[in-house]
Amino acid sequence: MKAGSGATTFGQPDSPGVPADYARNTLLAPFNDLDAIKGLVKTNPGQIACVILEPIAGNMGVIPPHEGFLAGVRELCNQEGICLIFDEVITGFRVGWSGAQGIYKVMPDLTCLGKIIGGGLPVGAFGGKREIMEQLAPVGGVYQAGTLSGNPLAMTAGIETLKLLKEEGTYELLEQKTAYLCSEAEKIARSSKTPTYLSRVGSMFCIFFSRGPVGNYASAKKSDTEAFRRYFWALLEQGIYVAPSQFEAGFVSLAHTDEDIETTLAALHGAFQAAS
């Protein structure tokens, strides 16, 4: 069982507390490797209940799917009668109104959501095909409930957030701001001769301190975490706080002003110099 984001920084890819039975009943395949998933299905015929993945990997930086990867997984699941589940906790309503599945035109059987639909307050949700959802009580026999399910405060914050996101031009503005920030950051990195690989989808981005492209967990792990450490502290000393892990995603939000972005870009000059 692999844990990403901050846990990867500390060299602890195995999450403590995961029961051995869960691990034994979970098969792992590299992101963006359709052949690996096909191999697992072939060697475990009729035994795989579902394929769960982030359509845009956000727990090892930001890694977009290769062309045809998601469509290939969808086709394989259709052929084998396997449920396809997209974890859109990070990407849902962030990269677009229809999430990553809307961008890549691949529809899962179930979708997991969180974060944004609560306006930053604690909330989680899942939904999908009628024949699956009707297995839940009170229609079906699978009981699902929670003390804070439908919490009025979280739901109100979420509704107001979604109203803002649905306004005309919202996602275009986020795209414009993030594209500018990232393109200028790449120029600054090149001028400082700091080896970096910048990956972005919509308002999600990650600056990998890597000499080559990053397309999966193995290539992400090759990043220079010591360079990132120097970069992080150099930014913090200038009043810019980014996630304290090479393997976390960065986000631009509607709250970020043009002044915020310019201040960040000015700080990047010294930060990349410190990292190199």
PLY file of the C-alpha trace (Angstrom):
ply
format ascii 1.0
element vertex 276
property float x
property float y
property float z
element edge 275
property int vertex1
property int vertex2
end_header
0.00 0.00 0.00
1.75 3.15 -1.18
1.27 6.49 0.55
2.16 9.59 -1.41
2.54 13.32 -0.86
4.28 14.16 2.42
4.83 10.53 3.40
6.97 10.07 0.30
9.26 12.90 1.40
10.15 11.00 4.55
10.91 7.78 2.71
7.88 5.98 4.20
5.89 4.73 1.20
4.11 2.09 3.31
1.39 3.56 5.52
1.54 2.32 9.13
-1.76 0.94 10.37
-2.88 -0.69 7.12
-4.05 -4.23 8.02
-2.11 -7.00 6.31
-5.31 -8.41 4.79
-6.00 -5.10 3.05
-2.54 -5.08 1.55
-2.80 -8.71 0.46
-6.03 -7.96 -1.37
-4.69 -4.89 -3.15
-2.68 -5.06 -6.37
-0.44 -2.14 -7.32
0.39 -0.90 -10.81
2.44 2.16 -11.85
0.46 5.20 -12.95
0.46 5.68 -16.73
1.35 2.02 -17.33
-1.63 0.41 -19.06
0.32 -2.76 -19.84
1.02 -3.27 -16.13
-2.71 -3.05 -15.32
-3.52 -5.46 -18.14
-0.91 -7.85 -16.75
-2.50 -7.80 -13.29
-5.93 -8.46 -14.76
-4.58 -11.33 -16.85
-2.84 -13.02 -13.93
-5.85 -12.58 -11.64
-8.81 -13.54 -13.85
-12.19 -12.83 -12.33
-10.62 -11.67 -9.05
-10.38 -7.89 -9.49
-13.38 -5.97 -8.17
-12.29 -2.47 -9.11
-9.53 -0.25 -10.40
-9.05 2.89 -8.28
-6.89 5.76 -9.48
-6.49 9.52 -9.53
-7.14 10.54 -13.15
-4.48 13.21 -12.61
-2.02 11.96 -10.01
-1.82 14.53 -7.23
-0.21 12.55 -4.42
3.26 12.45 -5.97
3.38 15.98 -7.28
1.19 16.59 -10.32
1.36 13.95 -13.05
-1.13 14.06 -15.93
-2.25 10.85 -17.62
-0.46 9.95 -20.83
-2.55 10.14 -23.97
-4.84 7.11 -24.16
-4.08 5.85 -20.65
-7.44 6.59 -19.04
-9.38 5.53 -22.13
-7.39 2.29 -22.16
-8.20 1.59 -18.52
-11.87 2.32 -19.19
-11.92 -0.08 -22.14
-10.19 -2.80 -20.12
-12.68 -2.43 -17.25
-15.58 -2.64 -19.71
-14.20 -5.82 -21.22
-13.54 -7.50 -17.87
-16.60 -6.29 -15.93
-14.43 -4.35 -13.47
-15.69 -1.24 -11.66
-13.62 1.85 -12.48
-13.32 4.36 -9.64
-11.82 7.85 -10.03
-10.45 9.57 -6.94
-11.25 13.20 -7.78
-10.83 14.53 -4.25
-8.13 16.89 -5.55
-9.17 17.32 -9.18
-12.96 17.47 -8.76
-14.24 21.00 -9.55
-10.60 22.20 -9.47
-9.35 21.46 -12.97
-12.80 22.02 -14.44
-16.51 21.96 -13.66
-16.63 18.27 -14.63
-13.28 17.41 -13.05
-10.58 15.42 -14.79
-13.15 13.06 -16.29
-14.60 16.04 -18.13
-11.22 17.10 -19.47
-10.23 13.65 -20.70
-13.74 12.52 -21.68
-13.51 9.26 -19.71
-16.42 8.37 -17.44
-15.76 6.18 -14.38
-18.35 3.99 -12.67
-17.84 5.76 -9.34
-16.34 9.13 -8.42
-14.96 10.17 -5.01
-15.09 13.88 -4.12
-14.07 16.07 -1.20
-12.41 19.35 -0.19
-13.85 21.76 -2.73
-17.47 20.65 -2.39
-17.28 21.70 1.26
-15.71 25.06 0.56
-12.67 23.96 2.54
-14.68 22.43 5.39
-14.58 18.67 6.14
-16.73 16.75 3.67
-16.57 13.74 1.42
-18.92 12.34 -1.19
-19.14 9.64 -3.79
-21.51 9.00 -6.65
-21.83 7.02 -9.82
-23.97 4.76 -11.92
-27.52 4.12 -10.78
-27.09 0.35 -10.61
-24.21 0.79 -8.17
-25.69 3.57 -6.06
-28.96 1.65 -5.67
-27.02 -0.97 -3.71
-26.90 1.56 -0.85
-29.55 1.80 1.88
-32.40 2.52 1.98
-32.85 1.13 -1.56
-30.18 -1.56 -1.25
-28.57 -3.55 1.50
-25.26 -1.69 1.90
-25.51 0.65 4.89
-23.66 3.95 4.65
-24.01 6.88 7.05
-21.96 9.37 9.02
-22.43 11.71 11.97
-21.54 14.75 9.88
-23.06 13.58 6.59
-24.86 16.57 5.08
-23.55 18.89 7.81
-25.34 22.24 7.23
-22.22 24.41 7.67
-20.10 22.38 5.25
-22.95 22.12 2.75
-23.59 25.87 2.81
-19.91 26.63 2.30
-19.77 24.09 -0.50
-22.82 25.48 -2.27
-21.42 29.01 -2.17
-18.07 27.77 -3.50
-19.75 25.95 -6.37
-21.77 29.08 -7.19
-18.51 31.01 -7.58
-16.95 28.29 -9.71
-19.99 28.16 -11.99
-19.76 31.86 -12.84
-18.80 32.54 -16.44
-15.07 32.85 -17.01
-14.00 31.37 -13.65
-11.98 28.45 -15.00
-10.57 30.56 -17.83
-9.28 33.02 -15.22
-7.70 30.23 -13.17
-6.09 28.83 -16.33
-4.73 32.24 -17.28
-3.25 32.95 -13.84
-1.69 29.52 -13.44
-0.31 29.40 -16.99
1.38 32.76 -16.44
2.83 31.78 -13.06
4.19 28.50 -14.41
5.60 29.84 -17.68
7.43 32.62 -15.85
8.66 30.17 -13.20
10.13 27.99 -15.96
11.96 30.99 -17.41
13.42 31.86 -14.00
14.50 28.25 -13.41
16.24 28.14 -16.81
18.02 31.45 -16.19
19.34 30.14 -12.86
20.39 26.87 -14.54
18.38 24.91 -11.98
17.29 21.48 -13.32
13.50 21.42 -13.04
10.51 19.79 -14.70
7.26 21.68 -14.34
4.02 19.76 -14.68
0.59 21.43 -14.80
-3.08 20.73 -15.46
-5.40 23.71 -15.04
-4.74 25.35 -11.67
-2.73 22.35 -10.37
1.04 22.37 -10.78
4.28 20.96 -9.45
7.89 22.01 -9.89
9.96 18.83 -9.78
13.66 19.26 -9.13
14.38 16.67 -11.78
16.64 16.49 -14.83
14.08 14.52 -16.82
10.34 14.20 -17.38
8.16 12.86 -14.57
5.40 10.46 -15.55
4.97 8.10 -12.60
6.00 7.42 -9.01
9.39 5.97 -9.95
10.44 9.03 -11.96
9.02 11.40 -9.32
11.19 9.69 -6.69
14.30 10.64 -8.68
13.70 14.30 -7.83
16.38 16.10 -5.84
14.66 16.52 -2.47
17.67 18.29 -1.01
17.38 20.96 -3.73
13.68 21.22 -2.95
14.49 21.69 0.75
16.76 24.65 -0.02
14.12 26.07 -2.39
11.37 25.71 0.23
13.29 27.53 2.97
14.44 30.29 0.60
10.81 30.96 -0.34
9.64 30.85 3.26
12.26 33.40 4.28
10.72 35.73 1.69
7.19 35.19 3.00
6.08 32.62 0.41
4.74 29.38 1.88
4.51 26.33 -0.37
3.75 22.75 0.68
6.84 21.41 2.51
7.26 18.37 0.26
8.56 17.83 -3.24
5.68 15.44 -3.76
2.78 17.78 -2.97
0.73 19.61 -5.59
0.55 23.39 -5.78
-2.67 25.27 -6.52
-3.66 28.70 -7.75
-7.02 29.89 -6.43
-9.41 32.73 -7.13
-8.10 34.38 -3.95
-4.62 34.80 -5.45
-4.25 38.29 -6.87
-1.94 39.42 -9.67
0.17 41.05 -6.96
0.46 37.72 -5.13
1.69 36.04 -8.30
4.23 38.77 -9.05
5.49 38.63 -5.45
5.92 34.88 -5.80
7.79 35.21 -9.08
10.13 37.79 -7.57
10.89 35.39 -4.72
11.58 32.52 -7.12
14.79 34.13 -8.38
16.50 33.69 -5.03
14.81 30.37 -4.31
16.05 28.73 -7.51
19.52 30.15 -6.90
19.47 28.60 -3.44
18.35 25.27 -4.86
21.00 25.09 -7.58
0 1
1 2
2 3
3 4
4 5
5 6
6 7
7 8
8 9
9 10
10 11
11 12
12 13
13 14
14 15
15 16
16 17
17 18
18 19
19 20
20 21
21 22
22 23
23 24
24 25
25 26
26 27
27 28
28 29
29 30
30 31
31 32
32 33
33 34
34 35
35 36
36 37
37 38
38 39
39 40
40 41
41 42
42 43
43 44
44 45
45 46
46 47
47 48
48 49
49 50
50 51
51 52
52 53
53 54
54 55
55 56
56 57
57 58
58 59
59 60
60 61
61 62
62 63
63 64
64 65
65 66
66 67
67 68
68 69
69 70
70 71
71 72
72 73
73 74
74 75
75 76
76 77
77 78
78 79
79 80
80 81
81 82
82 83
83 84
84 85
85 86
86 87
87 88
88 89
89 90
90 91
91 92
92 93
93 94
94 95
95 96
96 97
97 98
98 99
99 100
100 101
101 102
102 103
103 104
104 105
105 106
106 107
107 108
108 109
109 110
110 111
111 112
112 113
113 114
114 115
115 116
116 117
117 118
118 119
119 120
120 121
121 122
122 123
123 124
124 125
125 126
126 127
127 128
128 129
129 130
130 131
131 132
132 133
133 134
134 135
135 136
136 137
137 138
138 139
139 140
140 141
141 142
142 143
143 144
144 145
145 146
146 147
147 148
148 149
149 150
150 151
151 152
152 153
153 154
154 155
155 156
156 157
157 158
158 159
159 160
160 161
161 162
162 163
163 164
164 165
165 166
166 167
167 168
168 169
169 170
170 171
171 172
172 173
173 174
174 175
175 176
176 177
177 178
178 179
179 180
180 181
181 182
182 183
183 184
184 185
185 186
186 187
187 188
188 189
189 190
190 191
191 192
192 193
193 194
194 195
195 196
196 197
197 198
198 199
199 200
200 201
201 202
202 203
203 204
204 205
205 206
206 207
207 208
208 209
209 210
210 211
211 212
212 213
213 214
214 215
215 216
216 217
217 218
218 219
219 220
220 221
221 222
222 223
223 224
224 225
225 226
226 227
227 228
228 229
229 230
230 231
231 232
232 233
233 234
234 235
235 236
236 237
237 238
238 239
239 240
240 241
241 242
242 243
243 244
244 245
245 246
246 247
247 248
248 249
249 250
250 251
251 252
252 253
253 254
254 255
255 256
256 257
257 258
258 259
259 260
260 261
261 262
262 263
263 264
264 265
265 266
266 267
267 268
268 269
269 270
270 271
271 272
272 273
273 274
274 275
